[in-house]
Every structure is written in structure tokens, then in C-alpha cells.
Amino acid sequence: MHYGSRLGFITLFVIGSHALTPRSAAAGAFELSLGVSYNRSNYLAGGYTSERRWGSSVGYHFTERTEIEFAFQDVSTLNNLTGLENTRFHDQIYSLNWVQALTGKNFPVQPYAKVGVGQLNREATGTYASGAAPPAIVDSVTGVLGVGMRIYLTKTFGIRSEVTSYLAGGSIRTWKDNLSYNVGVSLYF
């Protein structure tokens, strides 16, 4: 079974379980989030780098400060540096994360931290100046560390900003190698 199918199945199971649970026995609420980012840097002689990233997550809040989250990130990176590199990387990252907020939902701003484990699937094409090519396919377990902030505009809608590090091979020493910043929205139900 493909990882995306697994994430979808788990998400449907969690949502279905919540829908079938009597409201008096429900422990918390669900959060559905979507975030995007894009950046591009242009260099002399027409070289550039660009990255497009989008992601979504479904979280279940056991309390107003504790959440388990299933997340997906899709990242496309292009490096066209004249005479140095012409590569394209496409990453898909699936993760299961524990999210711990520092304040409850009664505060309009809720900072949080998260830790988790994920699966990185990478496809790469292109060449470096030496003529070598990056590994065409990489499938790797990765750790996840992040900090973020939710700003509640209403009781069921908020803006979410997050910095996340994907730890290649689970090594904390690689925290700066795969760092991302996303801004998005969250809907609570």
C-alpha cells in the first residue's frame, strides 16, 4: 500500500471514529490545516533556485493543548546554477507528530512545539558541475521537529505559522539541512 493511501486510510478512520463517538464521550476536536510557501532566488547569468511547498494535516486534539497530527508535505526544488548545477528534487513527506501547545484555546495566540517521525520519498534528476547526478530515488525514515503558532480569528478558524525541520535518517545533527517555513490556515470541527 502506498504511503499516501495509508495516510488517507488513517485520516478517514480517525474522522469516522470521531463521528461515531457520542458527543458527551468525545475527548476533543479535529483540526484540518493547509499551508503553502514559494520562494525564488535569481543569480547572475540567469541562474536561479526555486522551491514550491504545500502541505496539509489532520489533527485530533485530546485536550485543548495536546494533539496527534497526521501530516503530508509536497516539495519541488529547482536549482539552475549556470556551470554548477542543474537539478530538480521532488519530495513527499508523510509524518505522524505529537503537538504540544503552551497555552489553551482561550488565548488568541497559541504557540506550540511538535516532534514526530516520518517517511521521506525523494525523486531527483539533473547533474552537478562534476557531471555526477544526485541519487534518483531516496526513501528514508526522518525525524520531525517543529515550532509554530496558531492565531485564532474565531473559535473554529485560525492562521497557522510553523518552522519545521526534517531530520535525515533521524539524526539531530541534520536539523539545519531540511528546514522549512509555512504559513496556512486551520479549521476546527
N, C-alpha and C positions, 0 to 999 in steps of 0.2 A: 504494500500500500504506500503511495506517495505521501510525503510529509504534509503537503497541503491538504490532502484528503483526511489525514489523521487530525490535523488541527481543526478542520471543518466538522468532523465527527465529534470531537471532544466539545467544541463550542455548542453544537446542537444538543448534545447530551446535557450539558450544564444548563442551557436555557430551558430545555424540556423539563429537567428536574425541578427547576425553579417554578415553572408554570404549573406543574402538577402538585407542588407543595402548598398546603393551606397557608394563607397569608399570616395567620397567627403563629405558624411554626417557622416562617422564613427568617433566616438569620440576617439578611441584608439585601442590598440592591445590586443590580448589574450595571456595569459601565461599558459603553461602546465608544471607542476612540478612533479617530482618523487623523493622521498628520502627514505633512508633506514638507520637502525642502528642495531647493535647487541652488547651485552656485556654479559660477564660471569665472575662470581667470584667463585673461588674454596676455600673451607674451610677444616679444619682438619676433619678427619674421613669420608672423601668422600662427605661431604655436598657441595652444590653449589646453586647459584642463577643464572638465565639467563633471558635475555629479548631480543626478536626479535621484531622489529618495522619497518613497512613500511607504506608509505603514498603517496597520490597523491592529487593534487589540480588543479583546473581550475580557473583562474582569469581573470577578464576583467578590463583593465586599462582605467579609464575615462580620466585621464591625465597621463603624464609620472611619476607622483609621487603619484597618488591615484588609488586604486584598490579595487574591491569587489571580494572575493575569496570563492569558494565552496571547502571544503577540506574533506578528509577521512583519518583516521589513523586506522591501524590494529595492535594490540599489543598482544603478547603472553608472559606471565611471568611464570616461573617455580621456585618454592622455595622448595628445598630439603635439609632441615637443620636437620641433624640427631638428633632425640629426641626432636625437637622443632616444626617442621612444614614440611608438605609435601603437597603443594598446587599448583594449576595451575589456572591462570586467563587468560581469553581471552576477550579483549576489542575491540570494534569497536566504533569509534568516528566520527560523521558527524558534520560539522560546517559550518557556514556562517560568514565570517570575513571581517572587514574593514581594509585594509592595507594602511598605510601612510608612504611613503618614505621621507627621509630627503634631498635627492639630486635627480636630474633628471638623465635620461639615458645617458646624455652626460658625466657623470663621470664614470670611470671604476668600482668604488666601490659604491654601493648604500645601506646604512643602512636603516632599516625600523622598524616600530612597527605595531602591529596588535591587534585588540580587536574584540571579536565576541561572538556568542552563539552557543552551540552545543548540541548534544544528545549522551550520553554515554550508550552503551549497553554492559553489562558485564555478562559473564558466568564463574562460579568458581566451582572447585572441590577440594577435599582433606580435610585434617584435620590439626588442630593445636595440640600442645602438650597436651592441656587440653582435647582433644577429640572433641572439638567443630569444626564445619565446617563453612567456610565463606558462606554468602548468595549465593545461587545457581545462582540466576539471579538478576541483578540490572539494571534498566532502569532509567536514571537520566538526567535532564537538567544540562548542565555545562556551565560555562563561559570560555572564551578563552582569554589569554593574551600572547603576544609573542614579541620577538625582533629578528631581523635577519639581514643578509647582503647578497646582491647579488654581485657577481663579474662577470662582463661581459667579456667574452672571444671574442665574436663577437657581432654584433648588434642584433642577433637573438638567441644566446646561452650563457648561463651563469651557474655558480656554485652558489648554494644557501645553506646557513647555517643558522640554526634557533634554538632558545631556546623557548619552548612553555610551558605554564602552563595551565592545565585544572582545573578549579575551581569547585570542587564538590559542587553541589547544588547552584552554583553561588556565593559562599562566598569567598571574597577576602582573608580571613584568611587561606584558604586552598591552597594558591599559591605554597607552597613548597611540598605539598603532591603528586602531579602528574606533575612533571617537566620532560620534555624530550628535548633531543638534537638530531637534524637530520642534515645530510648533503645530498645534492642531486643536481639535475640539473634542469634547466628551459629552455624551448624552447618558443620563442615568434613568433606569426604569426598574 
